[in-house]
Amino acid sequence: MFTSNIFAIMGLRALYFLLADMADRFHLLKYGLAIVLVFIGGKMLAMPWFHMPIQWSLSIVGGIILVSVVASLAFSKPQSAAAGEEA
């Protein structure tokens, strides 16, 4: 039990740094991740009354992340924001 918790914590730490790097590359990813957190929180609150299949949840989460990444690629960062970060 202890080793599984240790490996889970190490995996979450690595995932955090991966997402932090991805958020720098895709400027709309942070909004997508916020929507994912709201979705998961709402799903947890509605669990006593509504059961959503796991495949639906994974599809929705993956879709939200995919849309935020594609939107980041399609809509480039405004030049004023990009110039402000470099200074």
ROSE-4610 file (N, C-alpha, C; in Angstrom, 1 decimal, always signed):
// ROSE-4610
residu = [M/M/M/F/F/F/T/T/T/S/S/S/N/N/N/I/I/I/F/F/F/A/A/A/I/I/I/M/M/M/G/G/G/L/L/L/R/R/R/A/A/A/L/L/L/Y/Y/Y/F/F/F/L/L/L/L/L/L/A/A/A/D/D/D/M/M/M/A/A/A/D/D/D/R/R/R/F/F/F/H/H/H/L/L/L/L/L/L/K/K/K/Y/Y/Y/G/G/G/L/L/L/A/A/A/I/I/I/V/V/V/L/L/L/V/V/V/F/F/F/I/I/I/G/G/G/G/G/G/K/K/K/M/M/M/L/L/L/A/A/A/M/M/M/P/P/P/W/W/W/F/F/F/H/H/H/M/M/M/P/P/P/I/I/I/Q/Q/Q/W/W/W/S/S/S/L/L/L/S/S/S/I/I/I/V/V/V/G/G/G/G/G/G/I/I/I/I/I/I/L/L/L/V/V/V/S/S/S/V/V/V/V/V/V/A/A/A/S/S/S/L/L/L/A/A/A/F/F/F/S/S/S/K/K/K/P/P/P/Q/Q/Q/S/S/S/A/A/A/A/A/A/A/A/A/G/G/G/E/E/E/E/E/E/A/A/A]
num = [1/1/1/2/2/2/3/3/3/4/4/4/5/5/5/6/6/6/7/7/7/8/8/8/9/9/9/10/10/10/11/11/11/12/12/12/13/13/13/14/14/14/15/15/15/16/16/16/17/17/17/18/18/18/19/19/19/20/20/20/21/21/21/22/22/22/23/23/23/24/24/24/25/25/25/26/26/26/27/27/27/28/28/28/29/29/29/30/30/30/31/31/31/32/32/32/33/33/33/34/34/34/35/35/35/36/36/36/37/37/37/38/38/38/39/39/39/40/40/40/41/41/41/42/42/42/43/43/43/44/44/44/45/45/45/46/46/46/47/47/47/48/48/48/49/49/49/50/50/50/51/51/51/52/52/52/53/53/53/54/54/54/55/55/55/56/56/56/57/57/57/58/58/58/59/59/59/60/60/60/61/61/61/62/62/62/63/63/63/64/64/64/65/65/65/66/66/66/67/67/67/68/68/68/69/69/69/70/70/70/71/71/71/72/72/72/73/73/73/74/74/74/75/75/75/76/76/76/77/77/77/78/78/78/79/79/79/80/80/80/81/81/81/82/82/82/83/83/83/84/84/84/85/85/85/86/86/86/87/87/87]
x = [+0.8/+0.0/+0.9/+1.9/+2.8/+3.5/+4.0/+4.7/+3.7/+2.5/+1.6/+1.3/+1.2/+0.9/+2.2/+3.3/+4.6/+4.6/+4.4/+4.4/+3.3/+2.1/+1.1/+1.5/+2.1/+2.5/+3.6/+4.6/+5.6/+5.0/+4.0/+3.4/+2.6/+2.0/+1.2/+2.2/+3.3/+4.3/+4.8/+5.2/+5.6/+4.5/+3.3/+2.2/+2.0/+2.2/+2.0/+3.1/+4.3/+5.3/+5.1/+4.6/+4.2/+3.1/+2.1/+1.0/+1.4/+2.3/+2.8/+3.6/+4.4/+5.1/+4.1/+3.1/+2.1/+1.3/+1.1/+0.3/+1.1/+2.4/+3.2/+3.2/+3.1/+3.0/+1.7/+0.6/-0.8/-1.4/-1.6/-2.1/-3.6/-4.4/-5.7/-5.9/-4.9/-4.9/-5.4/-5.0/-5.3/-6.8/-7.5/-8.9/-9.6/-9.0/-9.6/-9.4/-8.3/-8.1/-9.1/-9.4/-10.3/-11.7/-12.1/-13.4/-13.4/-12.3/-12.3/-12.5/-11.8/-12.0/-13.4/-14.1/-15.5/-16.4/-16.1/-16.9/-16.7/-15.5/-15.3/-15.9/-15.8/-16.5/-18.0/-18.6/-20.0/-20.4/-19.6/-19.9/-19.9/-18.9/-18.9/-20.0/-20.5/-21.6/-22.9/-23.0/-24.3/-24.3/-23.2/-23.1/-24.2/-24.7/-25.8/-27.1/-27.3/-28.5/-28.3/-27.1/-26.9/-25.6/-25.6/-24.3/-24.0/-22.8/-22.3/-21.3/-21.4/-20.5/-19.1/-18.1/-16.7/-16.2/-16.7/-16.3/-16.8/-18.0/-18.5/-17.6/-17.3/-16.4/-15.1/-14.5/-13.1/-13.3/-14.3/-14.5/-14.7/-15.5/-15.7/-14.4/-13.7/-12.4/-11.4/-11.3/-10.4/-10.8/-12.1/-12.6/-12.3/-12.5/-12.2/-10.8/-9.9/-8.5/-8.1/-8.6/-8.3/-8.8/-10.0/-10.5/-9.7/-9.2/-8.4/-7.1/-6.5/-5.2/-5.4/-6.4/-6.6/-7.0/-7.7/-8.0/-6.8/-5.9/-4.6/-3.8/-3.8/-3.1/-3.7/-5.1/-5.8/-5.8/-5.9/-5.9/-4.6/-3.7/-2.4/-2.6/-1.6/-1.6/-1.6/-2.3/-2.3/-0.9/-0.5/+0.9/+1.2/+0.2/+0.5/+0.8/+0.1/+0.4/+1.7/+2.0/+3.3/+4.5/+4.3/+5.4/+5.6/+4.5/+4.6/+5.3/+5.2/+5.8/+7.3/+7.7/+9.2/+9.9/+9.3/+10.0/+10.2]
y = [-1.2/+0.0/+1.3/+1.2/+2.4/+2.7/+1.6/+1.8/+2.3/+1.8/+2.3/+3.8/+4.2/+5.7/+6.5/+6.0/+6.7/+6.8/+5.7/+5.8/+6.7/+6.8/+7.7/+9.1/+9.4/+10.8/+11.2/+10.3/+10.6/+10.8/+10.0/+10.2/+11.5/+11.8/+13.1/+14.3/+14.2/+15.3/+15.4/+14.3/+14.4/+14.9/+14.5/+15.0/+16.5/+17.0/+18.4/+19.2/+18.8/+19.5/+19.4/+18.3/+18.1/+19.1/+19.2/+20.1/+21.6/+21.9/+23.2/+23.6/+22.7/+23.0/+23.1/+22.3/+22.3/+23.6/+24.1/+25.3/+26.5/+26.5/+27.5/+27.5/+26.3/+26.1/+26.4/+25.9/+26.1/+27.1/+28.3/+29.3/+29.2/+28.4/+28.1/+26.9/+26.1/+24.8/+25.1/+26.1/+26.4/+26.5/+27.1/+27.3/+25.9/+25.1/+23.7/+22.9/+23.0/+22.2/+22.7/+24.0/+24.6/+24.0/+23.9/+23.3/+21.8/+21.1/+19.7/+19.6/+20.5/+20.4/+20.7/+21.6/+22.0/+20.8/+20.1/+19.0/+17.8/+17.5/+16.4/+16.7/+18.0/+18.4/+18.2/+18.7/+18.6/+17.1/+16.3/+14.9/+14.2/+14.6/+14.1/+14.5/+15.7/+16.2/+15.5/+15.2/+14.6/+13.1/+12.5/+11.1/+10.4/+10.9/+10.2/+10.1/+11.0/+11.0/+10.6/+10.7/+10.4/+9.7/+8.5/+7.8/+7.9/+8.5/+8.6/+7.5/+6.8/+5.8/+6.3/+5.5/+5.9/+6.3/+5.6/+6.0/+7.4/+7.8/+9.1/+10.2/+9.9/+10.9/+11.0/+9.9/+10.0/+10.7/+10.5/+11.1/+12.6/+13.0/+14.4/+15.1/+14.5/+15.1/+15.2/+14.1/+14.1/+15.2/+15.3/+16.2/+17.7/+18.0/+19.3/+19.7/+18.8/+19.0/+19.2/+18.3/+18.4/+19.7/+20.1/+21.4/+22.6/+22.5/+23.7/+23.7/+22.5/+22.5/+23.0/+22.5/+22.9/+24.4/+24.9/+26.3/+27.1/+26.6/+27.3/+27.4/+26.3/+26.3/+27.2/+27.2/+27.9/+29.4/+29.8/+31.2/+31.5/+32.2/+32.5/+33.5/+33.6/+34.5/+35.9/+36.8/+38.2/+38.8/+39.6/+40.1/+41.0/+41.7/+42.6/+41.7/+40.6/+39.7/+39.0/+38.6/+37.9/+38.9/+40.1/+41.1/+41.4/+41.4/+41.7/+40.7/+39.4/+38.3/+38.3/+38.8/+38.8/+39.8/+40.9/+42.0/+41.7]
z = [+0.0/+0.0/+0.0/+0.8/+0.8/-0.5/-1.1/-2.4/-3.5/-3.5/-4.5/-4.3/-3.1/-2.8/-3.2/-2.9/-3.3/-4.8/-5.6/-7.0/-7.6/-6.9/-7.4/-7.2/-6.1/-5.8/-6.8/-7.1/-8.0/-9.4/-9.8/-11.1/-11.2/-10.1/-10.1/-10.2/-9.5/-9.6/-11.0/-11.7/-13.0/-14.0/-13.7/-14.6/-14.4/-13.2/-12.9/-13.7/-13.7/-14.5/-16.0/-16.4/-17.8/-18.2/-17.4/-17.7/-17.6/-16.7/-16.5/-17.8/-18.4/-19.6/-20.8/-20.8/-21.9/-21.8/-20.6/-20.5/-21.0/-21.0/-21.6/-23.1/-23.6/-25.1/-25.7/-25.0/-25.4/-24.4/-24.8/-23.9/-23.5/-24.2/-23.8/-23.0/-22.7/-22.0/-20.6/-20.0/-18.6/-18.4/-19.4/-19.4/-19.6/-20.4/-20.6/-19.4/-18.7/-17.5/-16.4/-16.4/-15.4/-15.7/-16.9/-17.3/-16.9/-17.1/-16.7/-15.2/-14.4/-13.0/-12.6/-13.2/-12.9/-13.3/-14.4/-14.8/-13.8/-13.4/-12.5/-11.1/-10.7/-9.4/-9.5/-10.6/-10.8/-10.9/-11.5/-11.6/-10.3/-9.4/-8.1/-7.2/-7.4/-6.6/-7.1/-8.4/-8.9/-8.8/-8.3/-8.3/-7.5/-6.4/-5.7/-6.6/-7.5/-8.3/-9.8/-10.3/-11.7/-11.8/-12.5/-12.8/-14.2/-14.5/-15.9/-16.1/-17.3/-17.6/-17.7/-17.4/-17.4/-18.8/-19.8/-21.2/-21.6/-21.1/-21.4/-20.7/-19.4/-18.7/-19.4/-19.7/-20.4/-21.7/-22.4/-23.7/-23.6/-22.6/-22.3/-21.9/-21.0/-20.5/-21.7/-22.4/-23.6/-24.6/-24.8/-25.8/-25.4/-24.1/-23.6/-23.8/-23.4/-23.6/-25.0/-25.9/-27.3/-27.9/-27.6/-28.1/-27.6/-26.4/-25.9/-26.6/-26.8/-27.6/-29.0/-29.7/-31.1/-31.1/-30.2/-30.2/-29.9/-29.1/-28.9/-30.1/-30.9/-32.2/-33.2/-33.2/-34.2/-34.0/-32.7/-32.3/-31.6/-32.3/-31.7/-30.6/-29.7/-28.6/-29.1/-28.5/-28.9/-28.8/-29.7/-29.8/-28.5/-28.0/-26.8/-25.6/-25.5/-24.3/-24.5/-25.8/-26.0/-25.8/-26.2/-26.0/-24.5/-23.7/-22.3/-21.6/-22.0/-21.3/-21.5/-22.7/-23.0/-22.3/-21.9/-21.3/-19.8]
